[in-house]
Every structure is written in structure tokens, then in C-alpha cells.
Amino acid sequence: MCGIVGYVGDRSALPVLLEGLKSLEYRGYDSAGVALPLDGCLEVVRRAGKVDELIAATAGSANGQHSGIGHTRWATCGEPSESNAHPHRDCTGNLAIVHNGIIENHVQLRQELVAGGHVFHSATDSEVVAHLVEAHVNAGADLLDAVRLAARELHGSFAIVAIDARNPGAIVGARVDAPLVLGLGDGEYFLASDVAPLLPYTRRVVWLADGEAAQLSPAGVRIVDLEGVEHAPSSSEIAWDREAAEKAGFPDFMLKEIHEQPRALRDTLRGRADASGELTLDELALSPEDIAGVDKIFIVACGSSYHAGLVAKYAFERWARIPVEIDVASEFRYRDPVLSPKTLVVGISQSGETADTLAAIRYARRQQARTVVITNVVGSSISREADGVLYTHAGPEIGVAATKTLTTQIACLWLLGLWFSWARGALSPEAAAEVIADLWRCPEQMEEVLADDSRVREVAERFAPAEGFLFIGRGVGYPLAMEGALKLKEISYVHAEGFAAGEMKHGPIALIDKGVPVVAIATHSRVLGKLISNIEEARARGASIVCVAQKGDERVLEVAGDVLVVPQTAELLSPMLDLIPLQLLAYHVAKARGCDPDRPRNLAKSVTVE
């Protein structure tokens, strides 16, 4: 979704805003703009395209402004264009807003505002916010109250930030179902839709709660709810540093984040699982008695996080002997699932702000189900909604395509599955200790896979001209096939599909023609022999076979044209290693086709609207 940044303090605001927007560009890059008060007027500069276009357009601008707001857009309502770019101004030109999210009742509000004499200049839903705030200011409200009152009239999910040239020492933000975080500096204050813009200046933050509004000024931070009741700010420290959000010598954030996966996995395991097999999951806030009383688990997620849930299903059911259902979060509550106090709903969201997953968790709580969430962002909305939370400790992920957040989500789910197996007596302590020992070996094995990057690149460059790929797997390899296809689609724009290999002969095999690349996840499993038969069926029809296989597996070497080798590990833990060649394959195909893997078209990192 869109990126928002705001600043008020002693330093020049424009460089802060532009640097912040660059760090948020993974959230949207259709257009960008800034608004800064100067000499009683509001200077607004907007450009279609990436933030670099805005930087070039502001190269000659004065740097004397000490407050301002900025925005980088991912279009949802209104095409990408300069007229639809944010900030949007009111009729007076003195007031401007930026907005992340969707205003569901914008048509009705626009009609009412136009009838009241307001003039609109864009096709966006966002512009109604500027005119609503203007109407409340004209009625005598100060900027904080005007934004608060306007927010009460809006239906949907949104974060809004406003600035008024008549009061240049303050900016005001409000949020409902969309993220907004405040940065607390020394006599200066920041506001953004993610922590990345804050890291160069401060790691002390206030996560604005749902239904709150905040005013930032040199005097400090004032927070109220949408009813006007004042709340005391509660700050926390961000553990990430600025270096973690930079490329560190890699050509792209995605490649850097692929290579950070061994470190991210170690950080996620540390303090939770030790070599003796002991587990410590205090964050869950669920007692062994609570867990023993659960009779069914639902996992809800979107995109790559959904695939993490599919991987976890195999482990939960085998280790803990408990039934698990996996749902796409956007469909979950609309099918009226049967929940009870004995149901556990596990929500997975990298950002902790994914609208569909957040709504699914809220639905579960209304049905008296227990809830646990897995997220990468401390203080995010979903972490505050659930009974328990497991943080992935992946560090900031800037690339739009999930890599290290996916592998750490899977690790957290495995730890949760082991916790359930212990609480239910379904897995012996010796067996659990063996799984944990294997899991701790994974980071070093991941580094071994990453060292073979040149082999993956050679295969990727050879197949980059292909018009389509098929990915196949069986057992735990099936969700990996889906994830491999998704990665390729996301960043290279090549059509790809992931299938359960046994389903190939029920339709998808018709897609195979001479030279079509078929990527098989062929690491050791109880059904590897059946998968090899499926590979032979594809090869007999002219497919070019690429296999992800464990070192020394002669059976796979006999049927594969190309093999991407991974070390041997337990069947259920194989996704931790198998994912890396699939990520690198997608990355190198994208680079060979001239695509930007960090900024795939039409996509944004955090989807905060349904």
C-alpha cells in the first residue's frame, strides 16, 4: 500500500521527506509528492512515476521549511498520474493531506461536498479527506480536531496525515486499520507508515493505535482517540538499525534479503529452542492446558504467508496429531467457518497490517476462538489484536517479494507445532529434540545453498526467454511449488503455475510442450518415487526438467536435465533449504529479463485494503 512520511522539527524538512519516501518506495511507486509550508503558503510538488522523479523536480526548491508531509503511491482509486498523486489540497490551497488505504464511502462524501461548493481536481477517493478536514476547520475546529472529526465520517481502512500552512509548526495523523508510527527525536518528531524512514534519526517510536489521532509539534506529541479523549503516548525501542534497511553492497534488496535468511533463522530460533530440545514460547500467552484443549486449528494468511501455512499443516498434523485447515484470509470469514472456544486461529502477516488477515483474526475473536499471530513488526495492529504473538525477528524486509520473512514464518510455525506436540504428548521429547537439532543445522546448510548461486543463475539465464513455467511437488513440496511459481510471477512477469504433481494428469499436463520448463521439488520424502514418475511423464512429452534435489540422490539425476542441489535434511524441514533455489531462480530470471525485483509492477509490500 502507499507510503507516508511527515516531519516537524529544527532541520530542513525536504531532505527528510525525500529520503523517507525513498525508503518507503517498496510500498508504492506509481507517483510521489510533498507538501511544505513556506511564508504562509503551502508548496506542493507532485510527480507521476518513482520517487526519483520527485527528487529531480524539487532539486531547486528552498530548504527553509521545518515541517512537511510526503507520499509515495500505489494506485487503488484513480489511475497513476500527476493529478491523482498526493498530497491533495483543499479549496483554499492552505491545507493538504496524504492518505494510505481506501475510503469506501468516497462517492457519497464527494457528492455531499460538491453540493456544498467544494471543487475536486482528482479521480481519487483520497481527495475527499482534504475537503472534509477543510469543512471542519471552516467550522472552527483546530487541525487535530478537524482530522479526528473527518476520520469519524470515513468508512474503510486508512491512515491520513494533514498539514496547514496557517499552522506550519504542526502535522496531524490518524489511523483506522492502516499503520502509522511516530518517531520521537530530540526536539523533532517524525511520522510514517513504517519504521524505515525513522531509523536514520531515532529508534524510539510510538505505534499509533487503531482509532487514534496524533498531533506532532515542537512542543511534543499529543494523542487522542476519535472521540477526543486524550491518551498518554507509550513509546518503545526499535531493535533494527539503519544499516539493516540498506543494501549493504548487494545490487538489490531482494538478493540481500535472500542472503540474510541464515541470520534471520538463527535470530528467530534464539531464546526459543535450545540444543537440548527445550522450547520457550512465553509470548504465546497460552498455557499447556489451553493448548491441550484445542481440538482444531485454522491458519489464515495471504500470498506467501498462505504458503507458509500450507507447509506448517504437514508438520502440525504429523507432530501434534491435530486437524488443521488453511484459508486464504480474504475468504475466511465470508464462508462462515465453524469456530468455538476450542478452536485456535493462527494469523500470519509479515507487516502485521494485512487487512484481510487482520479482519479474519477479529472475526475469530468475536466467535470466542483463541488467536495467535505471527508477524515481523513489533507493535503492529495484528500483534495487539491476538491472544498470543510470535515475532519472526527477520529484520526489515524492503523487497516486495517475501523471502526471509517467509522462511522465518515457517520456522515460527514449526516451533508452534512442536509446542503443541509437547503439550498434547503427541511427540516424544527425544523426537522433538531431534527436530530442533535439525532445525538449528539449517542456517549453516542454507549458507551452503547460497554459495551455489552461480549454478542457479546459469540455469535461470538459459530459461529466462521461456513464456511459461510449471512447478510441481508432492507432500510438503506442493506448497513450495506454489511459492516458486508465485515468486517467478511476481518479479519476472512470466506466467507460472504450481501444482500437486499427482494432479498433472488431471489437466495441467496438457500445457506441456517441447522445451516447457518444469521445475520439480524433488528432495527426499515418502512420496519421492511417485514424484519421479510424474517427472518422467513430463519429460516424455518434451518438457525441460529442473529439479531441486538433495545431494547425492542418483534417482533424481537420472530424470533431471538440470539439478539445483541442497543438503540432506529431514523431510518436514526440507522447505527451509528448498525455498532458496526457488527464490534465486525467480530473482535471476527477473534480472535476465530486465525486471526490477525490488519493485514489481502493480504490487506493493503491505496490502492494507481488502
C-alpha positions in Angstrom: 0.0 0.0 0.0 1.1 3.7 -0.1 3.9 5.2 1.9 3.5 8.2 4.2 6.2 10.3 5.9 6.0 13.5 7.9 8.4 15.7 9.8 8.4 18.6 12.2 11.5 20.0 14.0 14.6 22.2 13.5 16.2 20.5 10.5 15.2 21.2 6.9 12.2 19.1 6.2 12.5 18.4 2.4 15.6 16.1 2.6 14.0 14.2 5.4 10.8 13.7 3.4 12.6 12.7 0.2 15.0 10.2 2.0 12.0 8.8 3.8 10.0 8.3 0.6 12.9 6.5 -1.0 13.0 4.1 1.9 9.2 3.6 1.6 9.1 3.2 -2.2 8.6 -0.6 -1.8 5.1 0.4 -0.6 4.2 2.1 -3.8 5.9 3.8 -6.7 3.2 5.0 -9.2 3.6 8.6 -8.1 5.0 10.7 -5.3 4.7 14.2 -3.8 5.5 16.5 -0.9 3.7 19.5 0.8 5.7 22.0 2.8 4.5 25.3 4.4 6.6 28.3 3.4 5.9 32.0 4.1 2.3 31.5 4.8 1.7 29.4 1.7 1.7 25.7 1.0 4.2 24.5 -1.6 3.1 21.2 -3.1 5.2 19.3 -5.7 3.9 16.0 -7.2 5.2 13.8 -10.0 4.0 10.6 -11.7 6.5 7.8 -11.6 9.1 6.8 -9.0 10.4 9.0 -6.2 13.4 9.9 -8.3 11.1 11.9 -10.5 10.0 13.9 -7.4 13.6 14.3 -6.3 14.6 15.8 -9.7 11.5 18.1 -9.6 12.4 19.5 -6.1 16.1 20.0 -6.8 15.8 23.8 -6.9 13.3 24.1 -4.0 14.2 26.1 -0.9 15.2 24.1 2.1 14.0 26.5 4.7 10.9 24.6 5.6 10.9 22.9 9.0 7.8 20.7 8.6 6.2 18.8 5.8 4.5 15.7 4.6 5.2 13.3 1.8 3.7 10.3 0.0 4.6 7.6 -2.5 1.5 6.0 -4.1 0.3 2.6 -5.1 -2.8 3.3 -7.1 -6.1 1.8 -5.8 -8.7 4.5 -6.8 -7.7 6.6 -9.8 -5.0 5.8 -12.4 -1.4 6.7 -11.7 -0.9 10.3 -12.8 0.3 13.6 -11.5 -3.3 14.8 -10.9 -4.0 11.8 -8.8 -0.7 11.9 -6.9 -0.7 13.0 -3.3 -0.7 15.4 -1.4 -4.2 16.6 -2.2 -5.2 20.1 -1.3 -8.4 21.7 -0.1 -10.2 24.6 -1.9 -8.2 27.2 -0.1 -4.8 25.7 -1.0 -3.7 26.2 2.6 -4.3 22.6 3.7 -3.1 19.3 2.3 -3.4 15.6 3.2 -1.8 12.3 2.3 -3.7 9.1 2.6 -3.0 5.3 2.7 -5.9 2.9 2.3 -9.4 3.0 0.8 -12.3 5.3 1.6 -15.3 3.1 0.9 -17.9 5.9 1.1 -16.0 8.4 -1.0 -18.6 8.6 -3.7 -21.3 9.7 -1.3 -18.9 12.1 0.5 -17.8 13.7 -2.8 -21.4 14.3 -3.8 -22.2 16.0 -0.5 -19.0 18.1 -0.6 -19.6 19.1 -4.2 -23.2 20.1 -3.3 -21.6 22.3 -0.5 -19.4 24.1 -3.0 -16.2 22.1 -2.9 -14.2 21.7 -6.1 -12.3 18.5 -6.8 -9.3 18.1 -9.1 -8.6 14.3 -9.0 -10.3 11.0 -9.5 -9.1 9.6 -6.2 -11.0 8.7 -3.1 -8.3 10.4 -1.0 -9.2 14.0 -2.1 -12.5 13.8 -0.1 -10.4 13.8 3.1 -8.8 17.2 2.3 -12.2 18.7 1.8 -13.7 17.1 4.9 -10.9 18.4 7.0 -11.3 21.8 5.4 -15.0 21.8 6.2 -14.3 21.2 9.9 -11.6 23.8 10.0 -14.0 26.3 8.5 -16.5 25.4 11.3 -13.9 26.4 13.9 -12.0 23.2 14.7 -8.3 23.2 15.1 -6.3 20.8 12.8 -6.2 17.9 15.3 -10.0 18.0 15.9 -10.7 18.6 12.2 -8.7 15.4 11.2 -10.3 13.5 14.1 -13.9 14.5 13.1 -13.2 13.8 9.4 -11.9 10.3 10.3 -15.2 9.6 12.0 -17.1 10.2 8.8 -14.9 7.9 6.7 -15.7 4.2 6.1 -12.9 1.9 5.2 -9.3 1.4 6.2 -7.0 4.4 6.2 -4.1 6.4 7.6 -4.2 10.1 6.9 -1.8 12.9 7.7 -2.6 16.6 7.3 -0.7 19.9 7.3 -1.9 23.5 7.2 0.2 26.5 6.1 -1.7 28.7 8.7 -0.2 26.5 11.5 3.2 25.4 10.0 4.6 24.1 13.3 2.3 21.0 13.4 1.3 17.9 11.5 -1.6 15.7 12.4 -2.2 12.0 11.6 -5.0 9.5 12.3 -5.4 5.8 11.5 -8.1 3.2 11.2 -7.0 -0.3 10.1 -3.8 1.1 8.4 -0.4 1.5 10.0 1.1 4.8 11.3 4.1 5.1 13.6 5.5 8.2 15.3 9.3 8.7 15.8 10.4 10.6 18.8 13.7 12.6 18.4 15.4 15.3 20.4 13.1 18.3 19.8 11.9 16.8 16.5 9.2 14.4 15.6 8.5 12.0 12.7 5.6 10.2 11.3 5.5 7.3 8.8 3.6 4.3 7.6 6.7 2.1 8.5 9.8 2.4 10.7 12.3 2.6 7.7 12.2 6.4 7.4 12.7 6.9 11.1 15.8 4.7 11.5 18.4 7.4 10.4 17.1 9.7 13.2 15.6 7.7 16.0 14.7 4.2 17.2 12.2 5.5 19.8 8.7 5.1 18.4 5.1 5.3 19.3 2.8 2.9 17.4 -0.4 4.8 16.9 -3.3 2.5 18.0 -6.3 1.8 15.8 -8.8 4.7 16.0 -6.3 7.3 17.3 -5.1 10.7 16.0 -1.9 12.4 16.9 -0.6 16.0 16.6 3.2 16.4 16.3 4.7 19.8 17.0 8.0 21.2 18.6 6.1 21.1 21.9 5.7 17.3 21.7 3.2 14.6 20.8 -0.5 14.8 21.7 -2.7 11.7 21.1 -6.5 11.5 21.2 -9.0 8.9 20.2 -11.6 9.7 17.6 -14.0 10.7 20.4 -11.5 13.3 21.5 -10.3 11.6 24.7 -6.6 12.2 25.3 -4.3 9.2 25.6 -0.7 9.2 27.0 1.9 8.2 24.4 3.6 4.8 25.1 7.0 4.5 23.4 9.1 1.5 22.5 12.6 0.9 21.0 13.1 -0.5 17.6 15.9 -3.1 17.5 16.7 -2.6 13.8 19.3 -0.1 12.8 19.7 1.9 9.6 22.3 -0.5 8.1 19.7 -3.3 8.3 17.4 -1.3 5.9 20.2 -0.6 3.3 21.5 -2.8 0.6 24.9 -3.5 2.2 26.7 -3.9 -1.2 24.1 -6.1 -2.9 22.6 -4.8 -6.2 19.0 -5.3 -4.9 17.2 -5.6 -1.6 15.7 -8.9 -2.6 19.1 -10.5 -3.2 20.4 -9.1 0.1 17.4 -10.4 1.9 17.7 -13.9 0.4 21.3 -14.0 1.7 20.1 -12.8 5.1 18.0 -15.8 5.7 20.5 -17.9 7.7 21.0 -14.9 10.1 17.2 -14.3 10.3 16.6 -18.0 11.1 19.2 -18.0 13.9 17.6 -14.9 15.4 14.1 -16.4 15.2 15.3 -19.6 16.9 17.5 -17.9 19.5 16.0 -17.9 23.0 13.1 -20.2 21.9 14.7 -23.5 21.2 18.0 -24.9 22.5 20.1 -27.9 21.6 18.7 -30.0 24.4 15.2 -29.8 22.8 13.8 -27.3 25.3 11.2 -24.8 24.0 10.4 -21.4 25.5 7.5 -19.6 23.8 6.4 -17.2 26.5 5.0 -14.8 24.0 2.1 -17.1 23.2 0.3 -16.3 26.5 -1.3 -19.8 26.1 -0.8 -22.4 28.9 -0.2 -26.1 28.2 -3.8 -26.6 29.4 -5.1 -24.1 26.9 -3.2 -25.8 24.1 -4.3 -29.3 25.2 -7.9 -28.1 25.0 -7.7 -27.0 21.3 -9.4 -29.5 19.0 -8.8 -27.8 15.7 -6.5 -25.2 14.1 -7.3 -22.7 11.3 -4.4 -20.9 9.7 -5.3 -17.7 7.8 -2.9 -15.8 5.6 -2.4 -14.2 2.2 0.2 -14.7 -0.6 3.5 -16.2 0.5 2.3 -16.3 4.1 -0.5 -18.6 2.9 2.1 -21.0 1.5 3.9 -20.9 4.9 0.6 -22.0 6.5 0.4 -24.9 3.9 3.9 -26.0 4.8 3.0 -25.9 8.5 -0.1 -28.0 8.1 2.0 -31.1 7.3 4.1 -30.6 10.5 1.2 -29.8 12.8 -0.8 -32.9 11.7 2.2 -35.2 11.8 3.8 -33.9 15.0 0.8 -32.9 17.1 -1.9 -35.1 15.6 -4.4 -32.2 15.4 -6.5 -31.3 12.3 -5.5 -28.1 10.5 -7.4 -26.1 7.9 -5.7 -23.4 5.8 -7.7 -20.5 4.5 -6.9 -17.6 2.2 -7.6 -14.8 4.7 -9.8 -12.8 2.3 -12.2 -15.8 2.0 -12.2 -17.0 5.6 -14.9 -15.1 7.3 -17.2 -14.9 4.3 -17.7 -18.7 4.3 -19.0 -18.7 7.9 -16.4 -21.1 9.3 -17.5 -23.1 12.4 -15.4 -21.8 15.3 -15.6 -22.4 19.1 -13.6 -21.7 22.2 -11.7 -24.9 21.4 -10.6 -23.6 18.1 -7.2 -21.9 17.6 -6.9 -19.4 14.7 -3.4 -18.6 13.6 -2.9 -15.5 11.5 0.3 -14.8 9.5 1.2 -11.3 8.3 4.6 -10.0 7.6 3.6 -6.4 8.2 1.0 -7.1 10.8 -1.3 -4.8 8.9 -2.6 -7.0 6.2 -6.3 -6.0 6.1 -7.7 -9.4 5.2 -5.7 -11.3 7.9 -6.5 -8.7 10.5 -10.2 -8.9 9.7 -10.0 -12.7 10.0 -8.4 -12.5 13.5 -11.1 -10.1 14.6 -13.8 -12.4 13.3 -12.3 -15.3 15.2 -12.2 -13.3 18.4 -15.9 -12.4 18.0 -16.6 -16.2 17.7 -14.7 -16.8 21.0 -11.9 -18.7 19.3 -8.4 -18.4 20.6 -5.9 -16.5 18.4 -2.2 -16.5 17.8 -0.4 -14.4 15.2 3.0 -14.5 13.5 4.4 -11.2 12.3 7.6 -9.4 11.7 6.6 -6.0 13.2 6.6 -5.3 16.9 3.6 -3.2 17.9 1.7 -3.8 14.6 -2.1 -3.9 14.6 -2.4 -7.7 14.4 0.0 -8.2 17.3 -2.3 -6.1 19.5 -5.4 -8.0 18.5 -4.4 -11.6 19.3 -4.2 -13.6 22.4 -0.6 -14.5 21.6 2.1 -13.4 19.2 5.3 -14.9 17.8 7.7 -12.4 16.2 9.8 -13.6 13.3 12.9 -11.4 14.0 13.7 -11.3 10.3 14.6 -7.6 10.4 13.2 -5.1 7.9 12.3 -6.6 4.6 12.3 -4.0 1.9 11.9 -6.1 -1.3 8.3 -6.6 -2.2 8.6 -10.3 -2.7 8.8 -12.2 0.6 12.0 -14.1 1.2 13.4 -14.0 4.7 10.1 -13.2 6.3 8.6 -16.3 4.7 11.3 -18.7 6.0 11.1 -17.2 9.5 7.3 -17.5 9.4 7.7 -21.2 8.6 10.2 -21.5 11.5 7.8 -19.9 13.9 5.0 -22.2 12.8 7.3 -25.2 13.3 8.1 -24.1 16.8 4.4 -23.7 17.5 3.8 -27.2 16.1 6.4 -28.6 18.4 4.9 -26.7 21.3 1.6 -28.3 20.5 3.1 -31.8 20.2 4.7 -31.4 23.6 1.6 -30.0 25.3 -0.5 -32.8 23.8 2.0 -35.6 24.4 2.0 -36.5 20.7 5.7 -36.4 20.1 8.3 -37.9 22.4 10.9 -35.5 23.9 13.6 -37.4 22.1 11.9 -36.9 18.7 11.2 -33.2 19.4 14.9 -32.7 20.4 16.0 -34.3 17.1 13.7 -32.0 15.1 15.2 -28.9 17.0 18.7 -30.1 16.4 18.0 -30.5 12.7 16.4 -27.0 12.7 19.5 -25.5 14.2 21.6 -27.1 11.5 19.5 -25.3 8.8 21.2 -21.9 8.9 24.6 -23.4 8.0 23.0 -25.6 5.4 21.3 -22.5 3.9 24.6 -20.8 3.6 25.8 -23.9 1.6 22.9 -23.5 -0.8 23.5 -19.7 -1.2 27.2 -20.5 -2.1 25.9 -22.3 -5.2 24.2 -19.1 -6.5 26.2 -19.2 -9.8 24.7 -22.5 -10.7 21.1 -21.2 -10.2 22.0 -18.1 -12.2 23.2 -20.2 -15.1 20.0 -22.2 -15.2 17.9 -19.1 -14.9 19.6 -17.3 -17.7 19.1 -20.2 -20.0 15.4 -20.5 -19.3 14.6 -16.7 -19.0 13.2 -16.5 -22.5 10.5 -19.1 -21.7 6.9 -17.9 -21.9 5.8 -20.1 -19.0 6.9 -22.4 -16.3 5.3 -25.3 -14.4 6.3 -26.1 -10.8 5.4 -29.4 -9.3 5.8 -31.1 -5.9 4.2 -33.7 -3.7 3.7 -33.7 0.1 5.4 -30.7 1.6 6.9 -29.9 -1.8 3.4 -29.0 -3.1 3.2 -25.6 -1.3 6.8 -25.0 -2.4 5.8 -25.5 -6.0 3.1 -22.8 -5.5 5.5 -20.5 -3.8 8.1 -21.0 -6.6 5.5 -20.1 -9.2 4.4 -17.1 -7.2 7.9 -15.7 -6.9 8.5 -16.1 -10.6 5.2 -14.4 -11.5 5.7 -11.6 -9.0 9.1 -10.3 -10.1 9.7 -11.5 -13.7 6.1 -11.3 -15.1 6.5 -14.8 -16.6 3.3 -17.0 -16.4 3.9 -19.8 -13.9 1.7 -22.3 -12.1 2.4 -24.6 -9.2 0.6 -27.9 -9.0 0.5 -31.0 -6.8 2.4 -33.4 -9.1 -0.2 -36.1 -8.9 -2.7 -33.7 -10.4 -0.7 -33.2 -13.6 -2.5 -35.9 -15.4 -5.9 -34.4 -14.4 -5.4 -31.5 -16.7 -2.2 -29.4 -16.4 -0.2 -31.9 -18.4 -1.9 -30.5 -21.5 0.2 -27.4 -21.0 3.4 -29.3 -21.6 5.0 -28.9 -25.0 8.6 -29.3 -26.2 11.0 -27.2 -24.1 8.5 -26.1 -21.5 10.4 -25.7 -18.2 9.1 -27.9 -15.4 10.6 -27.2 -12.0 10.2 -30.2 -9.6 10.8 -30.0 -5.9 12.3 -33.5 -5.6 14.0 -33.7 -2.2 13.7 -36.8 -0.1 10.2 -37.6 1.0 7.9 -40.7 1.5 6.4 -40.0 -2.0 9.6 -39.2 -3.9 9.2 -42.3 -6.0 5.8 -41.2 -7.2 7.1 -37.7 -7.9 9.8 -39.2 -10.1 7.1 -41.0 -12.1 5.4 -37.6 -12.6 8.7 -36.1 -13.7 9.1 -38.9 -16.3 5.6 -38.2 -17.6 6.5 -34.6 -18.2 9.9 -35.5 -19.7 8.3 -37.9 -22.1 6.2 -35.0 -23.5 9.3 -32.8 -24.2 9.5 -30.8 -21.0 12.8 -29.4 -19.9 13.2 -30.7 -16.3 14.8 -28.7 -13.5 14.9 -30.4 -10.1 15.6 -29.2 -6.6 17.2 -32.3 -5.1 19.3 -33.4 -2.2 23.0 -34.0 -2.7 23.8 -37.5 -4.0 20.3 -38.6 -5.0 21.0 -40.7 -8.0 17.3 -41.3 -8.7 16.7 -37.7 -9.5 19.9 -37.3 -11.5 18.6 -39.9 -13.9 15.4 -37.9 -14.8 16.5 -34.3 -14.5 18.1 -32.1 -17.1 19.3 -29.7 -14.5 19.7 -30.2 -10.8 19.8 -27.5 -8.1 21.4 -29.2 -5.1 20.5 -28.8 -1.4 21.9 -30.6 1.6 20.1 -33.5 3.2 17.7 -32.8 6.0 14.5 -34.2 7.5 11.5 -34.3 5.1 9.4 -31.8 7.0 12.3 -29.4 7.4 13.3 -29.5 3.7 11.3 -26.4 2.7 13.8 -24.3 4.7 16.5 -25.3 2.2 14.4 -25.9 -0.9 13.0 -22.4 -0.9 16.4 -20.8 -1.6 17.0 -22.2 -5.1 13.4 -21.2 -6.0 13.9 -17.7 -4.8 17.2 -17.4 -6.6 15.8 -18.8 -9.8 13.0 -16.2 -9.8 15.5 -13.4 -9.0 17.9 -14.3 -11.8 15.1 -14.8 -14.3 13.8 -11.4 -13.4 17.3 -9.8 -13.8 17.9 -11.6 -17.1 14.6 -10.2 -18.4 15.5 -6.7 -17.3 12.9 -6.5 -14.5 13.4 -4.7 -11.2 13.0 -7.4 -8.5 12.6 -4.9 -5.7 9.7 -3.0 -7.4 7.5 -5.5 -9.3 4.8 -3.8 -11.3 1.3 -3.3 -9.8 2.5 -4.8 -6.4 3.2 -3.2 -3.0 4.8 -4.6 0.1 1.9 -4.2 2.6 -1.7 -4.7 1.4 -3.8 -2.7 3.9 -7.0 -2.8 2.0 -9.4 -5.6 1.1 
